[in-house]
Amino acid sequence: MIKTLRADEIELIKHVFLNKYITHIANNPNSLLCRLYGLYKLTLAQGDEFLIIVHY
């Protein structure tokens, strides 16, 4: 699954939730939380930008 996110959503994830998320996933391998696999920034030729998070 791929989801686009706003820049403020990315900042919230990176600075507030990411460390707790990583700790939780490491300590709970059978957790039902989605696994995050990547965070990418895509810039199109016409200047449109998308922040994309990849998970399952």
Biopython code that builds the backbone (N, CA, C, O; Angstrom):
import numpy as np
from Bio.PDB.StructureBuilder import StructureBuilder

atoms = [
    (1, "MET", "N", (0.847, -1.165, 0.000)),
    (1, "MET", "CA", (0.000, 0.000, 0.000)),
    (1, "MET", "C", (0.897, 1.234, 0.000)),
    (1, "MET", "O", (1.920, 1.263, 0.683)),
    (2, "ILE", "N", (0.519, 2.226, -0.749)),
    (2, "ILE", "CA", (1.236, 3.499, -0.795)),
    (2, "ILE", "C", (0.252, 4.596, -0.432)),
    (2, "ILE", "O", (-0.878, 4.608, -0.919)),
    (3, "LYS", "N", (0.674, 5.515, 0.419)),
    (3, "LYS", "CA", (-0.188, 6.611, 0.850)),
    (3, "LYS", "C", (0.582, 7.912, 0.751)),
    (3, "LYS", "O", (1.732, 7.993, 1.184)),
    (4, "THR", "N", (-0.043, 8.926, 0.187)),
    (4, "THR", "CA", (0.591, 10.248, 0.159)),
    (4, "THR", "C", (0.279, 10.976, 1.461)),
    (4, "THR", "O", (-0.800, 10.821, 2.034)),
    (5, "LEU", "N", (1.235, 11.766, 1.913)),
    (5, "LEU", "CA", (1.090, 12.506, 3.159)),
    (5, "LEU", "C", (1.507, 13.953, 2.961)),
    (5, "LEU", "O", (2.336, 14.261, 2.105)),
    (6, "ARG", "N", (0.929, 14.831, 3.753)),
    (6, "ARG", "CA", (1.348, 16.234, 3.757)),
    (6, "ARG", "C", (2.649, 16.362, 4.540)),
    (6, "ARG", "O", (2.966, 15.510, 5.369)),
    (7, "ALA", "N", (3.392, 17.415, 4.279)),
    (7, "ALA", "CA", (4.680, 17.624, 4.946)),
    (7, "ALA", "C", (4.525, 17.669, 6.468)),
    (7, "ALA", "O", (5.372, 17.140, 7.188)),
    (8, "ASP", "N", (3.457, 18.294, 6.965)),
    (8, "ASP", "CA", (3.269, 18.364, 8.420)),
    (8, "ASP", "C", (2.989, 16.986, 9.012)),
    (8, "ASP", "O", (3.361, 16.730, 10.157)),
    (9, "GLU", "N", (2.349, 16.101, 8.267)),
    (9, "GLU", "CA", (2.113, 14.740, 8.742)),
    (9, "GLU", "C", (3.432, 13.969, 8.848)),
    (9, "GLU", "O", (3.645, 13.208, 9.792)),
    (10, "ILE", "N", (4.305, 14.179, 7.871)),
    (10, "ILE", "CA", (5.614, 13.525, 7.887)),
    (10, "ILE", "C", (6.425, 13.988, 9.096)),
    (10, "ILE", "O", (7.041, 13.178, 9.788)),
    (11, "GLU", "N", (6.420, 15.280, 9.340)),
    (11, "GLU", "CA", (7.170, 15.814, 10.485)),
    (11, "GLU", "C", (6.645, 15.241, 11.793)),
    (11, "GLU", "O", (7.428, 14.918, 12.686)),
    (12, "LEU", "N", (5.340, 15.114, 11.915)),
    (12, "LEU", "CA", (4.739, 14.535, 13.111)),
    (12, "LEU", "C", (5.203, 13.098, 13.302)),
    (12, "LEU", "O", (5.561, 12.698, 14.410)),
    (13, "ILE", "N", (5.197, 12.330, 12.233)),
    (13, "ILE", "CA", (5.644, 10.941, 12.312)),
    (13, "ILE", "C", (7.114, 10.878, 12.714)),
    (13, "ILE", "O", (7.483, 10.126, 13.616)),
    (14, "LYS", "N", (7.945, 11.661, 12.050)),
    (14, "LYS", "CA", (9.388, 11.601, 12.300)),
    (14, "LYS", "C", (9.768, 12.057, 13.703)),
    (14, "LYS", "O", (10.644, 11.457, 14.326)),
    (15, "HIS", "N", (9.134, 13.092, 14.205)),
    (15, "HIS", "CA", (9.580, 13.687, 15.460)),
    (15, "HIS", "C", (8.789, 13.256, 16.689)),
    (15, "HIS", "O", (9.268, 13.416, 17.812)),
    (16, "VAL", "N", (7.604, 12.719, 16.504)),
    (16, "VAL", "CA", (6.781, 12.355, 17.662)),
    (16, "VAL", "C", (6.603, 10.844, 17.786)),
    (16, "VAL", "O", (6.756, 10.293, 18.876)),
    (17, "PHE", "N", (6.284, 10.172, 16.691)),
    (17, "PHE", "CA", (5.885, 8.774, 16.773)),
    (17, "PHE", "C", (6.945, 7.758, 16.376)),
    (17, "PHE", "O", (6.866, 6.610, 16.815)),
    (18, "LEU", "N", (7.930, 8.123, 15.571)),
    (18, "LEU", "CA", (8.824, 7.139, 14.971)),
    (18, "LEU", "C", (9.609, 6.330, 15.997)),
    (18, "LEU", "O", (9.662, 5.105, 15.887)),
    (19, "ASN", "N", (10.214, 6.966, 16.981)),
    (19, "ASN", "CA", (10.991, 6.224, 17.986)),
    (19, "ASN", "C", (10.118, 5.253, 18.773)),
    (19, "ASN", "O", (10.518, 4.114, 19.015)),
    (20, "LYS", "N", (8.939, 5.694, 19.168)),
    (20, "LYS", "CA", (8.024, 4.809, 19.898)),
    (20, "LYS", "C", (7.547, 3.661, 19.008)),
    (20, "LYS", "O", (7.409, 2.526, 19.463)),
    (21, "TYR", "N", (7.295, 3.973, 17.722)),
    (21, "TYR", "CA", (6.863, 2.945, 16.773)),
    (21, "TYR", "C", (7.941, 1.872, 16.624)),
    (21, "TYR", "O", (7.650, 0.679, 16.708)),
    (22, "ILE", "N", (9.190, 2.301, 16.404)),
    (22, "ILE", "CA", (10.291, 1.355, 16.223)),
    (22, "ILE", "C", (10.464, 0.486, 17.460)),
    (22, "ILE", "O", (10.642, -0.726, 17.345)),
    (23, "THR", "N", (10.415, 1.089, 18.634)),
    (23, "THR", "CA", (10.533, 0.334, 19.883)),
    (23, "THR", "C", (9.411, -0.679, 20.016)),
    (23, "THR", "O", (9.643, -1.828, 20.390)),
    (24, "HIS", "N", (8.188, -0.250, 19.708)),
    (24, "HIS", "CA", (7.036, -1.149, 19.812)),
    (24, "HIS", "C", (7.172, -2.337, 18.862)),
    (24, "HIS", "O", (6.951, -3.481, 19.260)),
    (25, "ILE", "N", (7.536, -2.066, 17.607)),
    (25, "ILE", "CA", (7.660, -3.149, 16.618)),
    (25, "ILE", "C", (8.776, -4.112, 17.024)),
    (25, "ILE", "O", (8.627, -5.326, 16.883)),
    (26, "ALA", "N", (9.888, -3.581, 17.525)),
    (26, "ALA", "CA", (11.011, -4.435, 17.951)),
    (26, "ALA", "C", (10.619, -5.318, 19.136)),
    (26, "ALA", "O", (11.022, -6.478, 19.208)),
    (27, "ASN", "N", (9.840, -4.772, 20.057)),
    (27, "ASN", "CA", (9.449, -5.520, 21.260)),
    (27, "ASN", "C", (8.216, -6.383, 21.079)),
    (27, "ASN", "O", (7.937, -7.247, 21.910)),
    (28, "ASN", "N", (7.475, -6.162, 20.005)),
    (28, "ASN", "CA", (6.224, -6.895, 19.762)),
    (28, "ASN", "C", (6.177, -7.364, 18.313)),
    (28, "ASN", "O", (5.452, -6.782, 17.507)),
    (29, "PRO", "N", (6.931, -8.399, 17.964)),
    (29, "PRO", "CA", (7.003, -8.833, 16.561)),
    (29, "PRO", "C", (5.666, -9.281, 15.974)),
    (29, "PRO", "O", (5.509, -9.304, 14.753)),
    (30, "ASN", "N", (4.712, -9.634, 16.812)),
    (30, "ASN", "CA", (3.389, -10.042, 16.315)),
    (30, "ASN", "C", (2.371, -8.900, 16.361)),
    (30, "ASN", "O", (1.166, -9.135, 16.267)),
    (31, "SER", "N", (2.853, -7.678, 16.505)),
    (31, "SER", "CA", (1.973, -6.514, 16.564)),
    (31, "SER", "C", (1.123, -6.416, 15.302)),
    (31, "SER", "O", (1.565, -6.788, 14.215)),
    (32, "LEU", "N", (-0.083, -5.920, 15.454)),
    (32, "LEU", "CA", (-0.973, -5.744, 14.311)),
    (32, "LEU", "C", (-0.786, -4.388, 13.623)),
    (32, "LEU", "O", (-1.472, -4.089, 12.646)),
    (33, "LEU", "N", (0.137, -3.570, 14.128)),
    (33, "LEU", "CA", (0.419, -2.303, 13.459)),
    (33, "LEU", "C", (1.042, -2.557, 12.091)),
    (33, "LEU", "O", (1.784, -3.524, 11.915)),
    (34, "CYS", "N", (0.747, -1.702, 11.133)),
    (34, "CYS", "CA", (1.348, -1.794, 9.808)),
    (34, "CYS", "C", (2.855, -1.629, 9.914)),
    (34, "CYS", "O", (3.348, -0.859, 10.738)),
    (35, "ARG", "N", (3.579, -2.351, 9.082)),
    (35, "ARG", "CA", (5.036, -2.197, 9.019)),
    (35, "ARG", "C", (5.357, -1.110, 8.002)),
    (35, "ARG", "O", (4.901, -1.164, 6.860)),
    (36, "LEU", "N", (6.141, -0.128, 8.421)),
    (36, "LEU", "CA", (6.547, 0.955, 7.535)),
    (36, "LEU", "C", (7.853, 0.563, 6.857)),
    (36, "LEU", "O", (8.795, 0.126, 7.518)),
    (37, "TYR", "N", (7.907, 0.722, 5.529)),
    (37, "TYR", "CA", (9.084, 0.299, 4.779)),
    (37, "TYR", "C", (9.822, 1.437, 4.111)),
    (37, "TYR", "O", (10.969, 1.249, 3.703)),
    (38, "GLY", "N", (9.235, 2.582, 3.981)),
    (38, "GLY", "CA", (9.961, 3.661, 3.339)),
    (38, "GLY", "C", (9.183, 4.953, 3.352)),
    (38, "GLY", "O", (7.962, 4.973, 3.502)),
    (39, "LEU", "N", (9.920, 6.025, 3.194)),
    (39, "LEU", "CA", (9.343, 7.357, 3.116)),
    (39, "LEU", "C", (10.065, 8.066, 1.988)),
    (39, "LEU", "O", (11.280, 8.251, 2.052)),
    (40, "TYR", "N", (9.348, 8.460, 0.971)),
    (40, "TYR", "CA", (9.953, 8.993, -0.234)),
    (40, "TYR", "C", (9.319, 10.318, -0.617)),
    (40, "TYR", "O", (8.140, 10.558, -0.355)),
    (41, "LYS", "N", (10.116, 11.176, -1.241)),
    (41, "LYS", "CA", (9.619, 12.436, -1.769)),
    (41, "LYS", "C", (9.704, 12.359, -3.283)),
    (41, "LYS", "O", (10.772, 12.092, -3.834)),
    (42, "LEU", "N", (8.592, 12.589, -3.954)),
    (42, "LEU", "CA", (8.511, 12.530, -5.407)),
    (42, "LEU", "C", (8.194, 13.924, -5.925)),
    (42, "LEU", "O", (7.182, 14.512, -5.544)),
    (43, "THR", "N", (9.053, 14.459, -6.795)),
    (43, "THR", "CA", (8.828, 15.765, -7.403)),
    (43, "THR", "C", (8.610, 15.566, -8.898)),
    (43, "THR", "O", (9.477, 15.030, -9.589)),
    (44, "LEU", "N", (7.463, 15.994, -9.395)),
    (44, "LEU", "CA", (7.140, 15.870, -10.810)),
    (44, "LEU", "C", (7.719, 17.043, -11.597)),
    (44, "LEU", "O", (8.065, 18.075, -11.022)),
    (45, "ALA", "N", (7.821, 16.877, -12.915)),
    (45, "ALA", "CA", (8.406, 17.897, -13.782)),
    (45, "ALA", "C", (7.706, 19.248, -13.643)),
    (45, "ALA", "O", (8.360, 20.288, -13.720)),
    (46, "GLN", "N", (6.394, 19.249, -13.441)),
    (46, "GLN", "CA", (5.657, 20.506, -13.322)),
    (46, "GLN", "C", (5.744, 21.111, -11.920)),
    (46, "GLN", "O", (5.108, 22.127, -11.638)),
    (47, "GLY", "N", (6.534, 20.484, -11.042)),
    (47, "GLY", "CA", (6.775, 21.069, -9.727)),
    (47, "GLY", "C", (5.933, 20.499, -8.602)),
    (47, "GLY", "O", (6.184, 20.818, -7.440)),
    (48, "ASP", "N", (4.945, 19.670, -8.899)),
    (48, "ASP", "CA", (4.133, 19.059, -7.846)),
    (48, "ASP", "C", (4.999, 18.107, -7.024)),
    (48, "ASP", "O", (5.795, 17.346, -7.574)),
    (49, "GLU", "N", (4.837, 18.157, -5.705)),
    (49, "GLU", "CA", (5.593, 17.289, -4.813)),
    (49, "GLU", "C", (4.638, 16.396, -4.023)),
    (49, "GLU", "O", (3.554, 16.822, -3.623)),
    (50, "PHE", "N", (5.054, 15.169, -3.810)),
    (50, "PHE", "CA", (4.305, 14.218, -3.022)),
    (50, "PHE", "C", (5.232, 13.563, -2.027)),
    (50, "PHE", "O", (6.338, 13.160, -2.385)),
    (51, "LEU", "N", (4.808, 13.449, -0.799)),
    (51, "LEU", "CA", (5.519, 12.667, 0.200)),
    (51, "LEU", "C", (4.771, 11.363, 0.335)),
    (51, "LEU", "O", (3.565, 11.359, 0.582)),
    (52, "ILE", "N", (5.469, 10.261, 0.177)),
    (52, "ILE", "CA", (4.829, 8.954, 0.102)),
    (52, "ILE", "C", (5.391, 8.044, 1.184)),
    (52, "ILE", "O", (6.606, 7.955, 1.362)),
    (53, "ILE", "N", (4.507, 7.374, 1.899)),
    (53, "ILE", "CA", (4.924, 6.393, 2.892)),
    (53, "ILE", "C", (4.483, 5.021, 2.382)),
    (53, "ILE", "O", (3.355, 4.857, 1.917)),
    (54, "VAL", "N", (5.377, 4.041, 2.474)),
    (54, "VAL", "CA", (5.095, 2.697, 1.975)),
    (54, "VAL", "C", (4.995, 1.761, 3.167)),
    (54, "VAL", "O", (5.891, 1.704, 4.008)),
    (55, "HIS", "N", (3.889, 1.029, 3.224)),
    (55, "HIS", "CA", (3.692, 0.087, 4.324)),
    (55, "HIS", "C", (2.827, -1.070, 3.865)),
    (55, "HIS", "O", (2.298, -1.060, 2.754)),
    (56, "TYR", "N", (2.688, -2.055, 4.716)),
    (56, "TYR", "CA", (1.710, -3.135, 4.478)),
    (56, "TYR", "C", (0.986, -3.434, 5.749)),
    (56, "TYR", "O", (0.121, -4.309, 5.775)),
]
sb = StructureBuilder()
sb.init_structure("model")
sb.init_model(0)
sb.init_chain("A")
sb.init_seg("    ")
for serial, (resi, resn, name, xyz) in enumerate(atoms, 1):
    if name == "N":
        sb.init_residue(resn, " ", resi, " ")
    sb.init_atom(name, np.array(xyz, "f"), 0.0, 1.0, " ", f" {name:<3s}", serial, name[0])
structure = sb.get_structure()
